[in-house]
């Protein structure tokens, strides 16, 4: 059991800027030798959560990654606890919130009892943490923080280690029965294809992510369409796997030399951008199976056929954005590598036509 725990922590450290963590740990050891009184003192590191939890803008995403880095580095010391301070949070968007809570959940599992959260009583963060089942583990009391705000109770949270689509099907079935909006008929097929792909391009057989951590997370939030207007369905899917560019690079058979040349000439940042664009723009199976690999192109096509829709994919050193309303679709390089893959959808929904129910 200890060996599995150590393996988990080693993998997570790699995801949290390993070089920086090691250099800071070495400096700390030099300042405070093992036998000093400082090394025996229990301490609590307060990590402040940023005002906006956004993942589709790199400037905001870097602030969230910094939270994870601070938390991971602090927990390397067995006598250090972490308190996550949510008092400055103003807006919680699906992608940023999902990414942050997924990584917090993993740290809570790896370091039980050493991570707590502080939220203003009755605030949206406190209600949301209770709503998704994180509140108790993080020390958020239920009294005064029970989920009641529309911006909280309209969020749905799913996570699983497998991709059979049953949970997604149940969620969409719930939406079809309860909401006052029309859901596209092929939404379920595109969603389940995307989640199923997690097992293929996120967690290959030889990846270093322990099997117990090879899972996916999903957020969805529904906004009721006003009379004569449009509502919205926000969907975020996240995994902590090796990333789309790395998987596609490893699977390419006929262009291995080209990949090596591109990486040598332009660097990994540009290579990730090229590979992510390849994964989204071309219906090519990275697994070699003719019925696989179409999830991302189908997601893009689905958004392009949905007026006002948006699609964002973040993986490795790249982000792909598809915003038909702005006549834009393409990949951009990111300066800091993203841990895993995050897919964000925004789907405008029309009010149900009562004559066709």
N, C-alpha and C positions, 0 to 999 in steps of 0.2 A: 504494500500500500504506500509506503514511504517512497519507494522508487517511482511509482506513478506520479505522486505529488511533485517530486523533484523534477520529473520530466515535463510536467505541465508548466512549472515555474520557469524552467529553462527556455521553453518555447515562447512563453509570454514575454520574457525579458528581451528576446530577439525582436519582438514586435514593438518594443518600447525603446528604441534608440540605444542599442547595446553599447556602442562605443562611448556615448556620453555617460551612461549609467556607470560603466566601469571606471572611467576617469574620475567621476565625482566620488565613487565609493573608495577609490584609492586615496584621494585627497582627504576624505573623512577619516580613514584609518590612520593616516599619518598625523592628523591633528589630535586624534583620540585613540591611543593604543588600547588593545583589548583589555589590559589590566587596569585601566584608569577608571575613576569613579563615573565619568561621563558615559562609558559604555554600559554601565549597569543601570542607568536611569531610564525609566519608562517615559516616553515622550509622545505627544500627539501633534501631528503635522496637519494644519488646516489648509485645505485646497479649495480655492474659490472657483465656483462654476461661473462661466461667463454669462453676460446678460442675454445673449441670443444663442440658442442651440440650433445652428445652421450647418449643414454639411455640403450643400451644393455650391458654396462660395469658399474658395480656399482660405481667405483671410480669417473667416469664422471657423473653418474646419481646423486650422492650425491651433486655435485657442482650445478646442476640444481635445485635440491630440496632446497638447501640453498638460491638460488635466490628467490624462491617462499616464503620461510620462512621470509627472510629479507623484502620483499615487503609487505607481510601480516602483519607483526609486526609493520612496520612503519605506515601503513594505519589505525591502531587502534586509533592513535591520529588524531582527525578530522582536525587539523591544519597542518598536515604533507602531503607533496606531495612526489611522487617518480619519479625519472628519471632513466630509464634503459639505461645503457651505453653499446652499442654494439661495441665499438671501438676495443676491443681485440679479437673479433670473427674471427676465421680463417677457420673453417670447420663447416658446418651445415648439419647434417645427419637427415634423415626423422624422426626417433623415438624421438630423443632428441628435435628436432625443434618442432614437433607436440605437445609433452607434454608441453613444455614451453609456446608456443603460446596459447594453449588451456587454460592454467591456467592464463596467462596474460589477455586473453579475458574475462574470468570470473571476474577478479579483475577490469577490465575497466568498466564492466557493473555494478558491485557493488559499485564502487567508481568513478562515472563519473567525468571527468575533472581533476582528481588528479594523473594520471599516464601519463608520457610522455617518449619518447625514444630519444636517441641521437645516430646517426650513421654517420660515415664518408660519405660525399656526393658521391653518385654513387656506394657505396659499396654493396656487395651481401646482407647483412642484410637489408639495406635500400630498395633495389629493392624488396626483398622478402616480407617485411612488406607491401609495396604498392601493390604487386601482389596479396596478400591474403586479401586485404581490411582492414588491421589494421593500415596502414600508417597515414591516416587522424586523427583517434582518438588518435594516439600516437604522433601527431605533426611532422610527417615526411613529408616535402614538396614534391610535385610531381615533381617540376622542378629539373632536374638533377638526379632523382631517379626513373624514369619510367622503368618498367621491360623490359630488353633487353638482359641480359646475358643468354646463353643457360642453365646454372645451375639454373636459376630462372624460365624462361618461360616454362621449361619442367616439372615443379612441378604443380600438381593439388591439390586443397584443397576442401574438402567437410565437411559439418556438418549438422546434422539434429536431431530432437527429436524423429523421428519415424524410423522404420526399414523395409520399404516396398521394398527396393532394387531398386527403380526407379532411384535414383541418381547414384548408382553403375553401373546399367545397361547402363545408358547413357554414363558414363565415359569409360567403357570397349568398348562400341560401337564406341566411338570416337577413341580409340586406334586402334581398328580393321581397321578403315577406313584410318587413317593417318600415322600409323607407319610402318616401314619396318621390321617387326618381326612377328613371329607366336605366337599367344596367345593360351595357352591350352584351349581346348573346355570346360572343367569343372571348369575353373577358376571362372566364374561368380557364379556358384552354391555354391562353397566353400566360396567365399567372402560374399555373401548375407547371408549364414547360420551363418557365424561368426558375422556379424553385427546384425542380428536378435537376436542372443543369448545375445546381450547387454541388451535387455529389460528383459531377464529372469534371468541372473546371475549377472547383474550389479545393477539393480534398482528394487529389490523386493518391494512388496506393502508397507511393513512396514519400509522401509529405510528412513533415515532422510534427504535425498537429495530432495530439493524442486522440484516440477514437472517441473517448467520452466527451470531447470538446468539438467534434465535427458536427456542428448543428447549424441551423439557420434561424434567424429572427425576422419577424414581420410586424409592422405597424400598419394600421389603416385608420383613417379618420373620415367621417362623412359629414358634409355640411349640407343641410336641407336647402333645396332651391326655393327662393322666394317666388311669390306669385308672378308669373310671366318672366322670371329670370332663370339664372343658372346656379345650381349647387356645385358641389365638388366632392370627389373621392380621392383622397391622398393615400398612396400606398408606398411603403418603404420595405425593402428586403435587404438583409445584411448577413454576411458570413465572414468568418475570420480565417478563411483559407489562404492559399498561396497567391491568389489573384489571377485575373483573366490573362494579362500579358504574359506572365511566367508560364501558365499552363499552355497557352497557345504556342509560345516559343518552343516549349519542350515537345509539343505534338507535331509541329511542322516537319515534314519528311523531305520534301523536294527542295526546300529553300533554306536549309540549315546554314549553308555557307553565306547566303545573302544576309541572314539574321546576324551572323557573326560580324560581317563587314559593316552592316548598318550600326551595330552597337559599338564597334571600334571607332568608327568615324564620327558618329553623332552623340554617343553616350546613351546610357540606359534610359534617361528621361525621354529622349526622342524616340527610342525604340519602343517603349511602353505606349507612347502616343500612337505610333504606327500600328502596333499590334492590336490595341483596343479598337481603333477605327476599323481594322480588318475584321475583328470579331463581330462588330455591330453592323457593318455595311455589307458583309458578304455572307450568304447562307452556306457556310462551310462547316462541316462537323469536325470539331477538334478531337473527337474520340474515334474517328474513322468509321462511325456508324452512319448510314444514310438517313436514319430517322432522328438523328441527334444534331445539336448545334444550331438549330434554327430559332432558339428562344429569343436571343438578343435582336436579330433582324426583325423578327415578328413583333417584338415589343416596339421597335422603332416604327414599323409600318402601321401598327395599331394606333400609335400616337399621331402619326401624320394624317391618319384618316379621322381623327377626333378633333373637331374644331376647338381651339383654345387649349389643347393638351400640351403637356411638357414631359420630358424624359431626361433624367440625369443618371449617369453611371460613373462611379469613382472606383478605380482599382489601380494598384501600383503607383507609378508616377504619372498617371494620366486620368483625365476626366472627359467623358463624352456627353455632350449636351444636344438635345433636339428640341427646338422651340419653333414649331411651324408658324406661329403668329408673327414671329420676327424673321421668318424665312432663313432660319439658321439651323445647321446641323453639322457637327464635326467634333473632333477630339482636340484637347489642349493638354500640354504637358503640365505637371505639378512638381513643385520643387521638393516637397517632402513626400516620401512613400506613404501610401494609405494602407493600414492593416486590414487586408481582406478585400471584399467587394461590397459596394453599396449601390442599390438600384432604387431610384425615386421616380414615382409617377404622380402626375396631377391630371385627373380626368374630370372635365366639366360634365355635369349631368343635368338633363332636362327633367322638368316635372312630368310625372306620369300622365299619360293620356287616358282619362277615365273611360273613354269609349273602347279602349283596347285592352282593358284589364281582364 
